[in-house]
């Protein structure tokens, strides 16, 4: 995992419209290092040191975790960029640090028992077997209609070897309200001193049955409480996660492989069996640019990433008096955060009607669409052709095309 990176393709998490199966997304990915993916992609190398993958993918495939692309990591570990939102010569630097996560004392597994989860039983059982045999593991079921209510609220500790047989006895049926199980899991994780985690394995919760307010209040009263890792079995919008948005201790686990492998990777990280990579970003005033041998210059998107980290750090303190500072920073760097939003309008009249001031177009990073690139190439070729005609006619006269 340390020598490679995975790229998840952009896709709709939730939508209020239907995309026919006959519609395909034209995907083109370029990189300066080789990439690997499944057989759905065609490998190309359009130029020296330029590698590409292309494919026409239906929407269901585009959103699947197996469609991710693997890239080889370069040996560049330090990068920098100018801060376009500062006028006093500030730069932002980023380095990559390898960390061994602090060893957790307890992991509480919350397993959704709705009908949609039945086909993932084997993946969950096999992944649990990868946990160290002596690790303190708790099991909580998010059940439907009280089918597994006794197990869901029992604070009994199971060894990893005993949990798979426990899953065999569970009935996956109907729809399950996950909020009560998460509340019970939070209490179990917080009951033992030290760093503890909740791993929530679930299908997307399209409806919110119970209020999430009590759960969010747990972290408000105990800001550095257990960390909740949300592991959705399929893509989709989750109403519980929406209500917990902005809580730093709630993290969504990206799906990049089968559920079993993704869970095994997460368990290995949480128990300190493998190292993880962490971005370390800093902003400072610099009299001169870093030497090429020290750091590689990159896009000024890096400044926005640093600002986003700072906004999250300020909000993690949960001090209402600091929210204004977080908002000012987010607005200055044109970020959408829990304390800031964005409005996209088409004309100056629309901005005036809404009482808004559009941002400077030069401060918004854009990438020309392929059609625009083609037009620019054609226009450039046309200009060269005009100069060639004039040169052939001795530098004077007119030409008609």
C-alpha positions as a printed Julia matrix, in Angstrom:
401×3 Matrix{Float64}:
   0.0     0.0     0.0
   2.91    2.37    0.7
   4.34    2.18   -2.85
   1.06    2.74   -4.67
  -1.88    5.12   -4.67
  -5.48    4.48   -5.69
  -7.68    6.89   -7.63
 -11.44    6.59   -7.2
 -13.33    7.75  -10.27
 -15.84   10.6    -9.79
 -19.44    9.41   -9.65
 -22.88   10.34   -8.36
 -23.39    9.33   -4.73
 -27.07   10.25   -4.84
 -29.35   11.74   -7.48
 -33.0    12.47   -8.15
 -32.86   11.4   -11.79
 -32.34    8.14  -13.66
 -29.38    7.35  -15.91
 -30.28    4.7   -18.55
 -28.0     1.67  -18.77
 -27.36    2.56  -22.41
 -25.56    5.79  -21.4
 -21.8     5.49  -21.03
 -19.3     7.88  -19.46
 -16.27    8.64  -21.63
 -13.34    8.39  -19.19
  -9.84    9.6   -20.01
  -7.12    9.63  -17.34
  -3.58   10.92  -17.83
  -0.57   10.67  -15.52
   3.19   11.05  -15.62
   3.65    7.57  -14.13
   2.31    4.19  -15.25
  -1.22    3.24  -14.16
  -2.95   -0.1   -13.84
  -6.61   -1.01  -13.77
  -8.91   -3.8   -14.89
  -9.55   -4.91  -18.46
 -12.29   -2.33  -18.99
  -9.61    0.3   -19.66
  -7.38    0.61  -22.71
  -3.76    1.54  -22.02
  -2.18    4.29  -24.13
   1.02    6.32  -24.12
   0.28    9.42  -26.24
   3.7    10.98  -25.57
   6.97   10.36  -23.78
   6.43   10.21  -20.01
   2.66   10.52  -20.52
   0.51    7.51  -19.65
  -3.24    7.27  -20.25
  -6.24    5.04  -19.65
  -9.5     5.37  -21.55
 -12.83    3.58  -21.42
 -16.56    4.0   -21.97
 -18.19    2.99  -18.69
 -21.86    2.65  -17.73
 -22.88    4.5   -14.58
 -23.15    1.36  -12.44
 -19.56    0.41  -13.28
 -18.24    3.96  -12.83
 -19.42    4.04   -9.2
 -18.08    0.58   -8.34
 -15.02    0.32   -6.06
 -13.31   -2.15   -8.39
 -13.14    0.51  -11.12
 -10.5     2.49   -9.22
  -7.1     3.05  -10.81
  -3.78    2.18   -9.19
  -0.78    4.46   -9.69
   2.85    4.04   -8.77
   4.05    6.58   -6.23
   6.89    8.81   -7.39
   9.92    9.52   -5.24
   8.76   13.11   -4.74
   7.77   13.51   -1.08
   7.96   17.31   -0.74
   6.01   19.77   -2.9
   5.18   23.47   -2.65
   3.14   26.2    -4.28
   2.63   29.92   -4.04
  -0.39   31.0    -2.03
  -2.53   33.03   -4.5
  -4.68   34.36   -1.66
  -1.72   35.95    0.16
   0.15   39.02   -1.09
   3.13   38.9     1.24
   5.08   36.08   -0.39
   3.57   33.13    1.48
   4.06   29.6     0.2
   2.46   26.31    1.19
   4.58   23.17    1.55
   3.46   19.58    1.79
   5.39   16.51    2.82
   4.35   12.88    3.14
   5.03   11.19    6.45
   4.76    7.49    7.18
   3.01    6.88   10.48
   2.16    3.85   12.55
  -1.28    4.56   14.04
  -1.51    4.57   17.82
  -2.56    1.12   18.95
  -6.25    0.98   19.74
  -7.48   -0.64   22.91
 -10.85   -1.71   21.52
 -12.73   -1.95   18.24
 -16.52   -2.06   18.26
 -18.04   -3.57   15.12
 -21.52   -2.4    14.15
 -23.07   -4.68   11.53
 -26.22   -3.61    9.72
 -28.61   -6.58    9.48
 -30.95   -5.25    6.8
 -31.81   -7.55    3.89
 -29.36   -5.8     1.55
 -26.46   -6.94    3.77
 -27.06  -10.69    3.48
 -24.77  -11.16    0.47
 -21.86   -9.55    2.33
 -21.91  -11.94    5.3
 -18.92  -13.99    4.07
 -16.82  -10.87    3.35
 -17.4    -9.59    6.88
 -16.66  -12.98    8.47
 -13.4   -13.44    6.56
 -12.25   -9.88    7.29
 -12.85  -10.28   11.03
 -10.58  -13.34   11.04
  -7.69  -11.03   10.05
  -7.85   -9.23   13.42
  -5.17  -10.21   15.98
  -6.55  -13.17   17.98
  -6.15  -11.44   21.35
  -7.62   -8.08   20.29
 -10.52   -6.64   22.32
 -13.4    -6.7    19.83
 -17.06   -5.94   20.52
 -19.97   -6.79   18.25
 -23.2    -4.8    17.96
 -26.02   -5.54   15.53
 -28.18   -2.87   13.93
 -31.38   -4.85   13.68
 -34.9    -4.5    12.29
 -38.04   -4.91   14.38
 -36.15   -6.24   17.39
 -34.95   -9.44   15.68
 -31.48   -9.08   17.21
 -32.3    -6.56   19.9
 -30.76   -8.63   22.73
 -27.43   -8.93   20.96
 -27.48   -5.31   19.88
 -27.61   -3.96   23.42
 -25.45   -6.57   25.16
 -22.0    -5.36   26.16
 -20.5    -8.84   25.77
 -16.97   -9.1    24.42
 -16.3   -11.68   21.72
 -12.9   -12.77   20.51
 -12.4   -12.37   16.73
 -12.58  -16.14   16.38
 -16.01  -16.23   18.03
 -17.56  -13.38   16.03
 -17.93  -15.18   12.66
 -20.07  -17.98   14.21
 -22.13  -15.24   15.87
 -22.77  -13.74   12.42
 -23.97  -17.13   11.16
 -26.87  -16.98   13.62
 -28.05  -13.55   12.5
 -31.12  -13.06   10.29
 -30.66  -10.41    7.62
 -34.11   -9.08    6.78
 -36.09   -5.91    6.14
 -34.63   -2.52    6.84
 -32.63   -1.71    9.97
 -32.46    1.49   11.99
 -28.75    1.9    12.7
 -28.94    4.81   15.17
 -29.67    2.75   18.34
 -26.82    0.38   17.51
 -24.41    3.28   16.97
 -25.4     4.75   20.33
 -24.71    1.42   22.02
 -21.41    1.08   20.17
 -20.33    4.58   21.25
 -20.9     3.65   24.89
 -18.92    0.42   24.47
 -16.02    2.21   22.8
 -15.97    5.02   25.36
 -16.18    2.66   28.33
 -12.58    1.53   27.97
  -9.75    4.09   28.46
  -7.47    4.83   25.55
  -7.93    5.24   21.82
 -10.9     3.22   20.61
 -12.78    2.96   17.34
 -16.2     2.06   15.96
 -16.3     0.32   12.56
 -19.79    0.67   11.09
 -20.44   -1.78    8.22
 -23.73   -0.9     6.57
 -25.81   -0.4     3.48
 -26.7     3.22    2.66
 -29.4     4.46    5.07
 -31.78    6.23    2.7
 -34.25    7.05    5.48
 -33.54    8.46    8.91
 -35.83    6.75   11.43
 -34.44    7.86   14.8
 -32.92   11.27   15.5
 -29.14   11.49   15.27
 -29.03   14.41   17.73
 -28.19   12.24   20.74
 -25.31   10.62   18.86
 -23.83   13.93   17.67
 -24.1    15.28   21.23
 -21.79   12.48   22.43
 -18.93   14.0    20.45
 -19.89   17.54   21.42
 -19.53   16.63   25.09
 -16.44   14.52   24.49
 -14.65   16.05   21.51
 -11.88   13.45   21.45
 -14.16   10.46   21.84
 -14.12    7.23   19.8
 -13.56    7.57   16.07
 -16.37    6.24   13.88
 -15.29    4.64   10.59
 -18.21    4.34    8.17
 -17.83    1.46    5.69
 -20.71    1.39    3.16
 -21.11   -1.89    1.31
 -22.44   -0.12   -1.8
 -22.47    3.43   -3.14
 -25.35    5.64   -2.08
 -26.4     8.58    0.04
 -26.63    7.93    3.78
 -28.92   10.13    5.89
 -27.13    9.31    9.15
 -23.75   10.32    7.75
 -25.28   13.56    6.44
 -26.4    14.51    9.95
 -22.93   13.71   11.35
 -21.15   15.8     8.71
 -18.61   18.18   10.22
 -17.69   15.94   13.17
 -13.97   15.29   12.83
 -14.23   11.92   14.57
 -16.59   10.58   11.89
 -14.67    9.32    8.87
 -15.88    7.71    5.66
 -13.75    4.79    4.47
 -13.25    4.89    0.68
 -14.2     1.68   -1.1
 -11.45    0.56   -3.48
 -11.77   -3.21   -3.57
 -13.99   -6.02   -2.35
 -15.59   -5.44    1.05
 -13.38   -8.13    2.59
 -10.13   -6.55    1.39
 -11.19   -3.04    2.32
 -12.09   -4.19    5.83
  -8.85   -6.15    6.18
  -6.89   -3.04    5.17
  -8.78   -0.91    7.7
  -8.31   -3.46   10.51
  -4.58   -3.68    9.74
  -4.26    0.1     9.98
  -6.25    0.38   13.2
  -4.27   -2.36   14.94
  -0.89   -0.97   13.83
  -0.01   -3.85   11.51
   0.71   -1.58    8.52
   1.9     2.0     8.16
  -0.28    4.78    6.84
   0.63    7.88    4.88
  -0.19   11.33    6.2
   0.02   14.71    4.45
   1.71   17.41    6.49
   0.94   20.9     5.15
   2.35   24.2     6.4
   2.04   27.84    5.33
   4.8    30.36    5.9
   6.3    33.55    4.52
   9.33   32.81    2.36
  11.95   35.23    1.12
  12.78   32.88   -1.76
  11.34   29.84   -3.45
  12.48   26.37   -2.3
  15.3    24.87   -4.32
  14.35   22.27   -6.91
  16.34   19.69   -5.0
  14.28   20.38   -1.86
  10.71   20.42   -3.18
   8.75   20.18   -6.42
   6.52   23.12   -7.42
   2.89   22.13   -7.98
  -0.55   23.67   -8.53
  -1.86   26.36   -6.18
  -4.67   23.91   -5.34
  -2.25   23.02   -2.53
  -3.07   26.33   -0.82
  -6.75   25.39   -0.74
  -5.94   21.98    0.72
  -3.96   23.65    3.51
  -6.82   26.08    4.19
  -9.33   23.22    4.29
  -7.16   21.47    6.89
  -7.07   24.65    8.96
 -10.85   25.06    8.82
 -11.29   21.45    9.99
  -8.75   21.98   12.79
 -10.54   25.12   14.02
 -13.95   23.45   13.94
 -12.67   20.32   15.72
 -12.27   22.35   18.93
 -16.07   22.84   18.91
 -15.78   26.36   20.27
 -18.6    28.47   18.8
 -16.54   31.63   19.28
 -14.04   30.33   16.67
 -16.63   29.62   13.97
 -16.34   33.15   12.57
 -12.59   32.72   12.06
 -13.2    29.41   10.27
 -15.84   31.03    8.05
 -13.57   33.95    7.1
 -10.77   31.54    6.16
 -13.09   29.29    4.14
 -14.62   32.2     2.22
 -11.21   33.74    1.52
  -9.98   30.49   -0.04
 -13.31   29.84   -1.82
 -14.05   26.56   -0.02
 -17.28   24.7     0.62
 -17.14   23.62    4.28
 -19.59   23.07    7.17
 -19.45   26.86    7.76
 -19.41   28.08    4.14
 -21.17   27.33    0.87
 -21.12   28.28   -2.79
 -23.58   29.77   -5.26
 -23.06   29.35   -9.01
 -24.96   31.78  -11.25
 -24.63   32.43  -14.98
 -24.97   36.18  -15.51
 -24.02   39.41  -13.76
 -27.72   40.27  -13.51
 -28.37   37.1   -11.53
 -25.59   37.98   -9.1
 -26.97   41.5    -8.63
 -30.5    40.15   -8.08
 -29.2    37.8    -5.4
 -27.13   40.55   -3.76
 -23.9    38.63   -4.36
 -20.47   39.62   -5.65
 -18.9    37.14   -8.1
 -15.33   36.11   -7.38
 -12.45   37.11   -9.59
 -12.42   34.6   -12.48
  -8.64   34.58  -12.35
  -8.72   33.09   -8.84
 -10.84   30.11   -9.89
  -8.71   27.26  -11.27
 -10.11   25.8   -14.47
  -9.13   23.08  -16.9
 -10.08   23.59  -20.55
 -12.6    21.08  -21.84
 -11.41   18.85  -24.73
 -13.67   20.75  -27.15
 -12.04   24.04  -26.12
  -8.59   22.56  -26.62
  -9.56   21.47  -30.14
 -10.81   24.98  -30.95
  -7.58   26.51  -29.68
  -5.52   24.12  -31.81
  -7.62   24.9   -34.91
  -7.35   28.65  -34.26
  -3.59   28.36  -33.81
  -3.25   26.38  -37.02
  -5.36   28.98  -38.86
  -3.14   31.85  -37.67
  -0.01   29.95  -38.73
  -1.61   29.34  -42.13
  -2.35   33.08  -42.57
   1.26   34.0   -41.76
   2.48   31.32  -44.17
   0.35   32.72  -47.01
   1.62   36.24  -46.34
   5.21   34.99  -46.22
   4.78   33.14  -49.54
   3.31   36.3   -51.15
   6.22   38.38  -50.02
   4.7    39.65  -46.76
   1.87   41.69  -48.34
  -1.49   41.25  -49.96
  -4.62   39.5   -48.84
  -5.88   35.99  -48.83
  -9.37   34.55  -48.83
 -10.28   31.33  -47.03
